[in-house]
Amino acid sequence: MLPLIVFAVGLAYSNYRQDRSDATRRVLETVRSMRLVLDSEVQRMTGGLQVLALSESLHRGDFDSFRRSAVGFISQYGEDSVLLLADKSGHQLFSTLTTDTASLPPRNNRDIVERVFASKAPQFSDLFTGSSKKRPIVTVEVPVLRDGEVVYTLSFSPPIDIFQHLVERQRPDEQWTVSLLDSKGVVFARAPNPNETFGKQASPSLYEAMFRAPEAVLSSVSLDGVALASAYARSRLTGWTVAAGVTESSLIAPLWRDIAITSLIGGVLLLVGLTFAVRMATTIARGDMLHNLLIEELNHRVKNTLALMQAIAVQTFRSASRDERTKFEGRLCALAEAHNLLSQEKWAGSELRDVIARALQPFLLANPDRIRMAGPTVPLSPRLAVVLSMIVHEIATNAAKYGALSNETGRVTLDWEIMEDAPKPRLRLIWTETGGPPVTAPVQRGFGSRLIERSARDQLGGEATVDFLPRGVVCTVICALDEER
């Protein structure tokens, strides 16, 4: 019995090590998924701001006309959002908070203004105190260009609650700690205890590790003093970091439970076996006539006891392990909405038309009829939904900068279909532009083209092609659909 008990305990510990390895891998997958959801949300904000930065009223300096477009943009995010315009010195020329521009204070965060003018590209701030409402904010900044030079910076500060809701939707369950941190490691969204940790620096164990690599798995102690099996992933787009961890106690609890059950059953059976052995030995001592019979009976009972012990131990251990794994898998399935919908609960996917409409919403504010969409109903998994959203957004942004959406006459047709010519169904998405400026093929591919091609190839297992035809750009994306859609 004793070797069987030791073997069962060793098997339980081996399974615990495997479950722990699976758990840390899933934590890393979770933060990667949340990073995609966060980048998708920020890309949507950035795209809307870039469209506003191209408006004629803004370039004419007609801030009264521009205010209507600005108010329409921030109405998507709620009353706490603010859109403002500043020059290189940080002087505010326009704000959705007031029409009295003379009373507007100078910008507090001058560093990000200087970065926008220097880079001529969108920038994303760390947490700082806004000059107008005197509260902590993060901002998305895009340049306003005139003749290729930056003349203003258009700044948008979304409600912090947007990021808090994102964290709460993506958090698998209450055993998890999930945080969003700026590029300096300061928390601006967290679950649990968001109010107590907002604006605090990451815990020392996480802070020391998070600047060594873009992503990693580690053991850490949270700001609440809880030991966690953690992972983090830093966004290349914003520089912000998504960190998550599951409590160590929730991982080790099944091990102690399995050991306790195995030890209890083994002890009982050991005691029963010893009792039978003692009784049989006493009976044998009564006489030589029953000696052979008693030996056979003892052998028979011991074999049955050993077989019963092995069956109960293995059966109990396997049952507990599968239940624990099933529970854990069920909790992870609850993040996609993603991201997150990731959250939409349970990573349930989205319908392709809804994903595209959400990605193109900033480009439809002025004239919804400029983009025509046609295609069948296509349910998407959370992974496909997030990646396709980013690809469509990138294509539309390029069109707003250089293509059919950069003037008043351009039109876009977006068609998709399901191809059944392969063992696994594939989706073909065709973006066609007409009526835009004359098209010439670029000498070098930009970051947007590389992002589209790499996302289609590496994350969707498909391909993307961009054809620069004289009548307009045609972009084709082909990807395999997940079997469970």
N, C-alpha and C positions, 0 to 999 in steps of 0.2 A: 504493500500500500504506500509506504513512504516514497519509494522512487516514482510511483505514479503521481503522487501529490506534487513532488518537486518538478516533475515533467510538466504537469498542468500549469503550475505557477510560471515556469519558464516560457511556456507557450503563450500565456496571458501577457507577459511582459514583452515578448516579441511582437505580439499583435498591437500592443500599446505603442511601441516604437514605430510600427508601420502606420498606425492611425495618426500619430503625431506628425510624421512626415507628410501624409496626405493632407492634414489640416494646414500645415504651413504652406504647402503648395496652393491650397485653395485660398488662403489669405492673400497670397501674392496675386493669384488670378483675380481676386475681388478688387484689390487696389488698382490693378491694371484696367479692369473694366470701369471702375469709378473714374479713373483718369480720362478714359475715352469719353465718358458721359460729361465730365467737367469741361474737357476741351470742346466738345460739341456745343455745349451751352455758351461758352465764351466765344466760340467761332460765330455762333448766331448773333450774339451782341455785336461783335466786331464787324460782321458783314452788314448789319443794319446801319452802323455808324459810318461805314465806308460809303454806303449808298447816300446817306444824308450829306456826307462831305462833298459829294459830287453835284449837289443840288444847285441850280442856277441862282436861286434867291440868295443862297449863302455867298456865292462868288460875286454877286452884285452888291453885297452888303445890305440887302433888304431883310433885316432881322425880323421885321413884323411878319412877312410872308414865311420866312423860315420857321417861325415859332409854331405855325400850324403843323408842319411836318415833324418838328421836334416833339410837340405834345403828343402827336399820334404815335411816335416811336416809344416814348416812355410810358404811355398808357398800357403797354403790354406787361409792364413790370410792377406797376403799383405807384401809390402816392409818394413813397419814400425815395423813389429814384430821382436823380437830378442830371440834367444835360446842360453843359456850359461850354462856352467858347472863350479861349484866351490867346493872347499874342505871346511872342517869345519872352517878354519880360514877366509874364505871369499875370498881366492885367486882364480881368474878366470883361469881355465885350458883350456877352450874352449869357443869360441863365434862364432856365425854365421856372426858377423860383420867383422871379420878379421881372417887371418891365422897366424898373428904375435902375438902369445900368450904372448910373453915377454912384449909387450906394453899394455896389458890389465890392467886396474886399479882394485883395490880390490872392492868387493861388498860394496855398500852403506848401504843396509838394512841388518845388521848382525843379527838382532833379529829373522827374519824369517828363516835364515840359521840355527840358533841354535834350533829353534822349529822343523825343519825338522829332524835334527840329534837326538833330544830328543824323538820325537814322532814316528819316522820311518813311517810317514804317510804324505800324501799330505797336503800342507798348502797354504793359500791364503792371499796375502798381502793387506795392506791399501795403499792409494795413497802416493808415495814418489818419489824423484828425482833419476833417474837412473844414475849410475856412467859412463856409456859409452856415451849416447847421451845427458845427462844433461837436461832431460825433465821429467815431471811427468808421472809416469807409475804405473800400478798394475801388480803383477806377480802371476803366478801359479807355485808352487814348488812341485816336487816329489822327493823322495829319490832314490838313486841308491844303491842297496844292494849287498853285497858280503859276503857270508857265514853268512847271517842273520844280518849283521851289515851295517850301513850306511857309505859309503865311499865318496859319492859325493851328491850334490843336483843339480838336473836338473831344471833350471828356465826358464820359458817362459813368456815374456811380450807381450801380444797381443796389437794391435793398440787400443788406447782409442776410436777411431771412431767406433769400433765394438759395444761398449756399447751405444754410442750415437745413432747409427742407430737403435739399439734394442728399445731404448726409443721412438724414433720418429715413428717407425712402430707400437708400442703398444699404443701410445697416441690416444685416441678416436677422439678428435677434438681440436680446438684451445682454447676452454674454459677450457681445462684441463692443469694442471701443473703436470709433471711426473719427478721424480728424482731418481738416483741411488747414494747411499751413502756408504762409506766404514764403517768398524766397529767402527770408531771414529766419525762418523757423518759428514764426509767431502764429498762434492759433486764431482763426477767424470763423471757424464753424466746427462743432464737435458734438458727439453723442457718446456717452451720457454727459450730464452736468455742463451744458453749454455756457450758462451764465457765470459759473465759478471759474471757468478756464479761458473765457474769451479774452484775447489780448495777451495771454501769457506765452512765454517761450516754451517750446517742446520740452518734455522731460529730458534730463541729462543723457540718459542712455540712448534715446532716439536722436537727440540733437547732435551728439558726437558722431553718429553713424550716417546721418542723412545727407551730409555733404561729401561723403567719400565716393559715392557711386549714384547713378540715376535711379537705381532701384536695388533693393536687397531684402533678405529675410533675416530677422534677428530676434533675440529674446530681450525684452525691455520691461521697464516698470513705468506705468502710466502716471499722469499727474495726480491721480487719485490714490497712488500707492499700490496698484494692483499689478501683479506679475502677468505679462502677456507674451504669447507667441505672436510676433508682429511681422509686418512687411510694410514697405513704403514704395511709392513710385512718384518720381518728379516729372512734371509736364514740361516738355521742350517748348511748348507754345508760350506758356505764362511764367514758367519758373516756379509755380506753386507745387506743393507736395501733398499727395493723398497718403495717409497712414492709417492702418487698421490692425487690430489684434484681437485674438480670442483669449479668454482667461485661461491660464495654465491649470487652474483647478478644474475647469470643465473637461480638460483633456485627460487629467490623471484620475478623475473620479471613476471612470469605467474600469481602470486597472485595479484600483482598490476593491471595487465591487466584485470583479471576477476572482481576485485572490481570496476575498472573504468567502464567496460562495463555494469555490473549489476547496478551500481549507475546511469549511464547515462540513460539506458533504464527505470529503476525504476522512476527516476526524470521526464522523459518525460511522462510516463504513469500516474504518480501522478498528473502532471500538467494538462494532458488531463482529468483525472477523476475529478479534482477540477473544471475545466472549465465546464464540463458537469453538475456537481452538482450545480454550481452557476446559469447556464442558466436554469436548470430545476427548481431550487428554485424561480427564477424570474418569470418563466412561471406559476408556481403554485399560485404565489401571485396575478395573474390576475383574478382569479375567482374560486369560489367553484365548478363550473360545471366540470372543468377539473381536479379537485383534485385527484380523484381516478386513473384516466388514467395516470396522470403525475407520481404518486407514483409508479405505475406498470412499467412505462417506465424507471424510474430512477433505480428501482431494477434490471430490465433486463440489462440495460447498465452497471451498476456497476458489476454485476455478470460476464458479458462478459469481462469487463476490467480486473477483477481479474484473470479470467481464462487465458486471453491473456498474462498477466504479468507473471503468473506462467509458462506457456509454453515457453515463450521467455527466461526467466531467466534460467530455467533448461536446455533448448536446447542449449543456448549459453554457459553455464558453462560446460556442458558435452562435447560439441564439442571442446572447448579450451583445456580441460583436456586431452582428448584422443589424440588430435594432439600433445600436448606437450609430452605425454608419448610415443607416436609412434616415434617422433623425437629422443627422448632420447634413446629408444631401438635401433633405427637404428644406432646411433653413437656407442653404445657399441659393436654392431655386427661387426663394422669395426676393433679389437684387436686379434684377433686370427690369428693372423697368427702364432703364437705367436708364441707368443707370441710369437704370437706372433707370432704368426708367424712374439704363439702368435705369423710378419707379413708376401706373401700370404695375402691379405686384407680381411677384413670382416669375421675372424676366420674360413673362409672357411677351411674345414678340409684338410687332406692330404691322399694320397693313401698309404696303409700299406707298400707296397714294398719300396716306397721312404723313408718312416719313418725309416724302418729297415736299408736300405742302408746308410742313413745319420748317424744313431747310430753306425753302424759297420765300417764306413769309416776308422777310425784309425787302425783297425785291418786288413784291406785289403791292406794296403800300400805295405807290403813286398810280399805277395803272395795272390792275389785275388781268386785263385782257391781253397783255403782251406775251404771256407765257401760256401755251396750250398743252395740256397733259392728256394722254390717252393710253389706255392699256387695261388688261384684266386685273381682277383682284388677286393680289399676291401677298399672303401672310409671310412675315419675316421673323426670323429668330432675333433675339436682342443683339447678338453679335453682328448679324448682317445689317440690322436697322441702324446701329450706331455708325458702322463704317460707311454704309451707303449715304447716310445723312452728311457725313463729312465730305465725301467725294462730290455729291451734288452741290453742296455749299461752295466748294472750291471752284467748280466749273462755273457756277453762277457769278461768283465774285470776279473771276476773270472776264466774264461777259460784261459785267458792270463797269469794269475798268477799261477794257479794250474792244469789246465785241458788240453784239446786237443790243445789249442793255445800256450801252454808254451814250446812245443818242435817243431821239424821240420817235424814230421810225422803225427801229429794229424789233424783230419778233423772234420768239424761241418756240420750237416744238419739241416736246419731250414725250417720246413713245417708248413703250416697253412690251415685251412679250416673253412667254415661256417656251423654251426650246426643248423638245422631247427627243432629240436625235442622239442622245447619249444615255448611258445607263442611269445617270443621275440627272434630274431636271436642272436646266440652267436658265438664268435670267439674262436677257439682253436689253440694255437700256441705251437709247440713242438720243443724244442732245443735238439739235440742229438749229443753227442760227441763220437768219436772213435779215436783209435790210440794214445791217450795221455798216460801220466804216469798211473801206477796202481792206482785205485780209492779205497779209504777207507772212510767210512762215518765219518764225524767229530764228536768229542765228544760233542761240543757245537756249536750251530748255530751262525754264525757271523752276523755282521751288514748288510752285503749284502743280505743274505738269508732273514733276517727280513724285509729289505726294499722291496724285491720282493714280499713277502707274504702280507705285510701290504698294499702296493700300489695296488695289485690285489684285495684285500678284501675291503679296505676302499674307494679307489678312482675309482675302476672299477666295484665294486659290483660283483666280481667273486672270483676266487681262483687260487693259484699257488702251485705246488708241485715240489719238487726237489728229484729225485731218484738217489742215488749213486750206480750205477750198476758196476760190475767188469770191463765191457768193456768201461765204460765211463758214465759221468753224463747225465741224461735226465731230462730236466726241462719242465713242461707243464703249460701253462697259459691259463685260460678260463675266458672270460669276456663277458658281454652283450654288444651288439652294440646299439648305439643310434638309435632311429627310423628315425631321419633325418640325413642321412649320406652323 
